[in-house]
Amino acid sequence: MTWRLRFASFMKWAYAAVKPPDVLYHGTAWNNWTSIAVEGLKAQTRHAVNLSTDVDTATRVGARHGRPLVLVVDGAQMHADGYAFSRSENGVWLTELVLAAYLAPLGPHENLPTS
């Protein structure tokens, strides 16, 4: 069974799969942008990538890790492409991963690190 199928099975067991909002946000630190732009967002030590529905929450989360970077996630396209989403009891949106193609930094891009 592939990772995607295994994770979808886990998410189905842990939380009901639901249609996500068209736009979600992820907060991280600017120093993570170079790898995220190539690899996307991965769960790493968590069981899922955590996403929020508002910029303020994503900014606060990103600030925990350094200078905050808020990423816009195209939830509508991910859902249309077959990615599973669920929502935890505290309102955090969860998915297995977010490929770089579904991400864009929020705001002006002239300060994005390039290496």
N, C-alpha and C positions, 0 to 999 in steps of 0.2 A: 504494500500500500504506500502511496506517495506521501510526502510530508503534508502537502496541501489537503489530501483526503483525511489523513490522520487528524490534522488540526481541526478540520471542519467537523469531524466526528466528536472531538473533544468539545468544541464550542457548542455543538448541538446538545451534548450532555450537560455542560456547565451552564449555559445560557441559551435561550431561544434565539435562533437566527432571525434577524429583523432587517428591514430595508433601512439603510443609513440616511441621514440628511445629505442633501446634494453636496454640501461643503462641510468639511471638518477641519480641525486645526491640530497641529502637533507642536509642542514646545520643546526646544532643545537649546544647546549652546552653539554659538557661531563656530567654534573650533571643530564642531562635528560636520559642518556643511560639506567639506570636500569629499568625505567618504559617503555621506548620504546622497550626494548628487550622483554618485556612481552606483552605489549598492542599494539605495532606498533605505527605508526604515525596517529594522528587524527587531524582534522581541528581545533578543539578547538574553538577559537573565530573567526576564518576565515571561509569562505564558502567552502574552499577546502584545501587540503594539497598542499603546493607549492614545486615544484621540479625544478631543473635546469639541463642543459646539460653539465655543466662544473664544475670541482672541485674548481676553483678559486672563482666562484660566491658562491658556497655552503660554502666555507671556510669563506668568508666575512660575509655571513648571520649568520653563527654559531658564529662568533666573536662578533656579536652584543649582544649575550646572555651570554658570558663568554668564557672559553677556548673552541675553536671550535672542533666539532666532525663532520666529513663528513660521511654520510651514503650512501652506494651504493644501489640503488633500481633496482630490476630486472624487468624493464619495459616490456620486451618481455614476461616473464612468466605471469605477471599480466594481460597483454592484452590477452594472450592465455587463461587465466582462466576467462575472461569475465569482467574484470574491465574496466570502461570507463575512458578515458583521454581526455583532451582538452588543448588548448594552448591559453593563453591570448595575447592581442595585444603587450605586452612588452616581449613576449617570455617565460614567466613562464609557466611551465607545471602544470596542475591541475588534481587532482583525489580526490575521496571521502575519502579514507583512504589507508594506506599501512600496511598490516599485517606484523608482525615481521618475518614471514617466507620468505618474499621478501626483507629483509634488511640484510646488512652486513656492519660493520664499515670499512672504508677505511684505509688501512695501517696496521701496526703491532697491534696485539691484546693484547700484554702483559700488557698494561697500562689501559685496560678497567676496570672501576669501577665494583665491584661485589655487592655492597650494597649501 
